[in-house]
Amino acid sequence: MSTCMPGSSLRFLGPSVKIAIPLSILWGTACSFLAALIVQSTRTLSARRILDDQKEDLTVLASIELCLALITLSIVVVLMRIDCRYDPD
């Protein structure tokens, strides 16, 4: 049974506070790691002092990491929105 109000914006965290606290910590950690990966990939793409022989490899790797991190983060946001909108509890 849910202790959150039906229109509450925190419903996606879980049906009760006991479940919401660990889920908040886990989701916060996962999103923080994704944000750190996005920042590091952006910094790598904008770096100008990389050796020429490594620059191409690092650029490709940073581009792939950046795309995957952005896709993952956007999927999390979409799933959270779906959960908030259609979850009956």
RONUDREN-356176 format. One record per residue: residue in one letter; x, y, z of N, C-alpha, C, CB in turn; residue number from 1. Coordinates in Angstrom, 2 decimals. Glycine has a CB too. Layout:
residues N
<atom A <X Y Z> <X Y Z> <X Y Z> <X Y Z> NUM>
...
//
This chain:
residues 89
<atom M <0.83 -1.18 0.00> <0.00 0.00 0.00> <0.88 1.24 0.00> <-0.95 0.00 1.21> 1>
<atom S <0.55 2.19 -0.81> <1.34 3.40 -0.95> <0.98 4.40 0.15> <1.12 4.02 -2.32> 2>
<atom T <2.02 5.05 0.69> <1.79 6.12 1.66> <1.90 7.48 1.01> <2.79 6.01 2.82> 3>
<atom C <2.22 7.52 -0.28> <2.31 8.78 -1.01> <0.93 9.13 -1.56> <3.34 8.69 -2.16> 4>
<atom M <0.67 10.39 -1.65> <-0.58 10.86 -2.23> <-0.58 10.56 -3.73> <-0.79 12.39 -1.96> 5>
<atom P <-1.73 10.33 -4.33> <-1.77 9.99 -5.76> <-1.13 11.03 -6.67> <-3.19 9.78 -6.18> 6>
<atom G <-1.23 12.30 -6.34> <-0.66 13.34 -7.19> <0.74 13.75 -6.80> <-1.54 14.53 -7.18> 7>
<atom S <1.36 13.04 -5.86> <2.67 13.42 -5.35> <3.75 13.26 -6.42> <3.03 12.59 -4.12> 8>
<atom S <4.66 14.23 -6.47> <5.75 14.14 -7.45> <6.84 13.18 -6.99> <6.34 15.53 -7.70> 9>
<atom L <6.77 12.68 -5.76> <7.77 11.75 -5.24> <7.32 10.30 -5.30> <8.11 12.11 -3.80> 10>
<atom R <6.22 10.02 -5.99> <5.70 8.66 -6.08> <6.67 7.69 -6.73> <4.41 8.66 -6.83> 11>
<atom F <7.50 8.16 -7.64> <8.40 7.27 -8.36> <9.47 6.68 -7.45> <9.06 8.02 -9.50> 12>
<atom L <9.66 7.25 -6.24> <10.69 6.75 -5.34> <10.27 5.49 -4.60> <11.05 7.82 -4.35> 13>
<atom G <9.02 5.20 -4.56> <8.57 3.98 -3.91> <7.29 4.19 -3.14> <9.63 3.46 -2.98> 14>
<atom P <6.69 3.09 -2.70> <5.41 3.20 -2.03> <5.50 3.67 -0.58> <4.73 1.88 -2.06> 15>
<atom S <6.68 3.62 0.02> <6.82 4.07 1.41> <8.17 4.73 1.61> <6.65 2.88 2.39> 16>
<atom V <8.33 5.37 2.76> <9.59 6.06 3.06> <10.73 5.06 3.23> <9.45 6.93 4.33> 17>
<atom K <10.46 3.88 3.79> <11.50 2.86 3.97> <12.10 2.43 2.64> <10.92 1.64 4.71> 18>
<atom I <11.30 2.41 1.62> <11.80 2.04 0.29> <12.35 3.26 -0.44> <10.68 1.39 -0.53> 19>
<atom A <11.78 4.42 -0.19> <12.17 5.63 -0.92> <13.59 6.07 -0.58> <11.20 6.75 -0.61> 20>
<atom I <14.01 5.93 0.65> <15.35 6.40 1.04> <16.46 5.62 0.33> <15.54 6.29 2.56> 21>
<atom P <16.47 4.26 0.39> <17.53 3.54 -0.35> <17.45 3.75 -1.86> <17.44 2.05 -0.05> 22>
<atom L <16.22 3.82 -2.39> <16.08 4.06 -3.83> <16.60 5.43 -4.22> <14.63 3.91 -4.25> 23>
<atom S <16.36 6.43 -3.39> <16.88 7.77 -3.67> <18.40 7.77 -3.68> <16.35 8.77 -2.63> 24>
<atom I <18.99 7.06 -2.75> <20.46 6.99 -2.69> <21.00 6.28 -3.93> <20.93 6.26 -1.40> 25>
<atom L <20.39 5.17 -4.30> <20.86 4.43 -5.47> <20.68 5.22 -6.77> <20.13 3.10 -5.57> 26>
<atom W <19.50 5.81 -6.97> <19.26 6.60 -8.18> <20.15 7.84 -8.21> <17.78 7.01 -8.27> 27>
<atom G <20.34 8.47 -7.06> <21.22 9.64 -7.00> <22.65 9.29 -7.35> <21.18 10.26 -5.63> 28>
<atom T <23.12 8.15 -6.85> <24.48 7.70 -7.16> <24.62 7.38 -8.64> <24.84 6.46 -6.32> 29>
<atom A <23.65 6.66 -9.19> <23.71 6.30 -10.62> <23.69 7.54 -11.50> <22.54 5.38 -10.98> 30>
<atom C <22.82 8.49 -11.20> <22.76 9.72 -11.99> <24.02 10.57 -11.82> <21.53 10.54 -11.61> 31>
<atom S <24.60 10.55 -10.63> <25.85 11.29 -10.41> <26.99 10.70 -11.24> <26.23 11.27 -8.92> 32>
<atom F <27.06 9.36 -11.29> <28.10 8.72 -12.11> <27.88 9.03 -13.59> <28.10 7.21 -11.87> 33>
<atom L <26.64 9.04 -14.04> <26.37 9.39 -15.44> <26.75 10.83 -15.72> <24.90 9.16 -15.76> 34>
<atom A <26.44 11.73 -14.80> <26.82 13.13 -14.98> <28.34 13.29 -15.02> <26.22 14.00 -13.85> 35>
<atom A <29.04 12.55 -14.15> <30.51 12.61 -14.16> <31.06 12.08 -15.48> <31.08 11.80 -12.98> 36>
<atom L <30.46 11.04 -16.02> <30.90 10.50 -17.31> <30.65 11.49 -18.43> <30.18 9.18 -17.61> 37>
<atom I <29.53 12.18 -18.39> <29.23 13.21 -19.40> <30.24 14.34 -19.32> <27.81 13.76 -19.22> 38>
<atom V <30.55 14.79 -18.11> <31.52 15.88 -17.94> <32.90 15.45 -18.42> <31.60 16.33 -16.46> 39>
<atom Q <33.33 14.25 -18.04> <34.66 13.78 -18.44> <34.74 13.58 -19.96> <34.99 12.47 -17.73> 40>
<atom S <33.70 13.06 -20.56> <33.71 12.89 -22.02> <33.75 14.23 -22.72> <32.47 12.09 -22.47> 41>
<atom T <33.01 15.20 -22.21> <33.02 16.55 -22.81> <34.39 17.18 -22.66> <31.95 17.44 -22.15> 42>
<atom R <35.01 17.02 -21.50> <36.35 17.57 -21.30> <37.37 16.91 -22.22> <36.79 17.40 -19.84> 43>
<atom T <37.24 15.60 -22.42> <38.15 14.90 -23.31> <37.97 15.37 -24.75> <37.93 13.37 -23.22> 44>
<atom L <36.73 15.58 -25.16> <36.48 16.05 -26.53> <36.99 17.47 -26.75> <34.99 15.99 -26.84> 45>
<atom S <36.97 18.28 -25.70> <37.41 19.66 -25.87> <38.89 19.86 -25.56> <36.60 20.56 -24.98> 46>
<atom A <39.59 18.81 -25.16> <41.02 18.92 -24.84> <41.83 19.15 -26.10> <41.53 17.66 -24.10> 47>
<atom R <42.80 20.04 -25.99> <43.64 20.36 -27.15> <45.08 19.88 -26.98> <43.63 21.86 -27.39> 48>
<atom R <45.42 19.43 -25.79> <46.82 19.08 -25.52> <47.03 17.57 -25.51> <47.27 19.67 -24.20> 49>
<atom I <46.30 16.85 -26.31> <46.47 15.40 -26.41> <47.44 15.12 -27.57> <45.09 14.67 -26.64> 50>
<atom L <48.27 14.12 -27.39> <49.20 13.74 -28.46> <48.43 13.34 -29.71> <50.12 12.58 -28.00> 51>
<atom D <48.99 13.64 -30.86> <48.30 13.40 -32.12> <47.92 11.94 -32.34> <49.15 13.87 -33.26> 52>
<atom D <48.78 11.01 -31.94> <48.47 9.60 -32.18> <47.38 9.08 -31.24> <49.73 8.76 -32.03> 53>
<atom Q <47.20 9.71 -30.10> <46.16 9.30 -29.17> <44.87 10.09 -29.36> <46.66 9.45 -27.74> 54>
<atom K <44.95 11.22 -30.01> <43.80 12.11 -30.10> <42.62 11.46 -30.82> <44.19 13.39 -30.81> 55>
<atom E <42.89 10.78 -31.92> <41.80 10.17 -32.68> <41.11 9.07 -31.88> <42.32 9.61 -34.00> 56>
<atom D <41.90 8.21 -31.22> <41.31 7.13 -30.41> <40.50 7.68 -29.26> <42.40 6.21 -29.89> 57>
<atom L <41.03 8.68 -28.56> <40.32 9.25 -27.42> <39.07 10.01 -27.85> <41.23 10.18 -26.65> 58>
<atom T <39.13 10.64 -29.00> <37.96 11.36 -29.51> <36.82 10.39 -29.83> <38.33 12.16 -30.76> 59>
<atom V <37.14 9.29 -30.46> <36.12 8.29 -30.78> <35.55 7.70 -29.50> <36.71 7.18 -31.68> 60>
<atom L <36.41 7.33 -28.57> <35.96 6.73 -27.32> <35.12 7.72 -26.51> <37.16 6.27 -26.50> 61>
<atom A <35.55 8.96 -26.42> <34.79 9.97 -25.67> <33.45 10.24 -26.34> <35.60 11.27 -25.56> 62>
<atom S <33.41 10.24 -27.66> <32.13 10.45 -28.36> <31.15 9.32 -28.09> <32.36 10.57 -29.87> 63>
<atom I <31.64 8.09 -28.12> <30.78 6.94 -27.84> <30.29 6.98 -26.40> <31.54 5.61 -28.11> 64>
<atom E <31.19 7.25 -25.46> <30.79 7.33 -24.05> <29.77 8.44 -23.82> <32.02 7.56 -23.16> 65>
<atom L <29.98 9.58 -24.45> <29.05 10.70 -24.30> <27.67 10.34 -24.84> <29.60 11.95 -25.01> 66>
<atom C <27.62 9.73 -26.01> <26.33 9.33 -26.59> <25.62 8.31 -25.71> <26.54 8.75 -27.99> 67>
<atom L <26.34 7.30 -25.24> <25.72 6.28 -24.41> <25.24 6.85 -23.07> <26.70 5.14 -24.16> 68>
<atom A <26.01 7.74 -22.47> <25.61 8.34 -21.20> <24.38 9.22 -21.38> <26.75 9.16 -20.60> 69>
<atom L <24.33 10.00 -22.45> <23.16 10.84 -22.70> <21.91 10.01 -23.00> <23.44 11.80 -23.86> 70>
<atom I <22.08 8.94 -23.75> <20.95 8.05 -24.05> <20.45 7.41 -22.76> <21.35 6.97 -25.07> 71>
<atom T <21.35 6.92 -21.93> <20.97 6.28 -20.67> <20.25 7.27 -19.76> <22.19 5.72 -19.96> 72>
<atom L <20.77 8.47 -19.64> <20.15 9.48 -18.79> <18.77 9.88 -19.32> <21.05 10.71 -18.69> 73>
<atom S <18.64 10.00 -20.62> <17.33 10.34 -21.17> <16.33 9.21 -20.99> <17.45 10.69 -22.66> 74>
<atom I <16.76 7.97 -21.07> <15.87 6.83 -20.84> <15.40 6.81 -19.39> <16.58 5.52 -21.19> 75>
<atom V <16.29 7.12 -18.46> <15.91 7.18 -17.05> <14.85 8.25 -16.83> <17.15 7.47 -16.17> 76>
<atom V <15.01 9.40 -17.44> <14.03 10.47 -17.30> <12.68 10.06 -17.89> <14.53 11.76 -17.97> 77>
<atom V <12.69 9.42 -19.06> <11.45 8.98 -19.69> <10.76 7.92 -18.83> <11.73 8.43 -21.10> 78>
<atom L <11.52 6.96 -18.31> <10.93 5.93 -17.46> <10.36 6.51 -16.17> <11.96 4.86 -17.13> 79>
<atom M <11.05 7.50 -15.60> <10.54 8.15 -14.40> <9.23 8.88 -14.70> <11.59 9.13 -13.84> 80>
<atom R <9.17 9.51 -15.84> <7.95 10.22 -16.23> <6.79 9.26 -16.45> <8.19 11.04 -17.50> 81>
<atom I <7.08 8.13 -17.11> <6.05 7.11 -17.31> <5.58 6.56 -15.98> <6.58 5.97 -18.20> 82>
<atom D <6.52 6.29 -15.08> <6.18 5.75 -13.77> <5.33 6.72 -12.97> <7.45 5.41 -12.99> 83>
<atom C <5.67 7.99 -13.00> <4.90 8.99 -12.27> <3.49 9.16 -12.85> <5.62 10.32 -12.28> 84>
<atom R <3.38 9.00 -14.13> <2.10 9.25 -14.77> <1.14 8.07 -14.72> <2.33 9.64 -16.19> 85>
<atom Y <1.67 6.85 -14.87> <0.79 5.69 -15.05> <0.84 4.68 -13.90> <1.14 5.00 -16.32> 86>
<atom D <1.72 4.83 -12.93> <1.81 3.87 -11.84> <0.61 4.04 -10.90> <3.14 4.03 -11.06> 87>
<atom P <-0.14 2.99 -10.67> <-1.36 3.14 -9.86> <-1.13 3.34 -8.37> <-2.21 1.97 -10.05> 88>
<atom D <0.02 2.96 -7.83> <0.20 3.10 -6.39> <0.64 4.45 -6.07> <1.17 2.11 -5.84> 89>
//
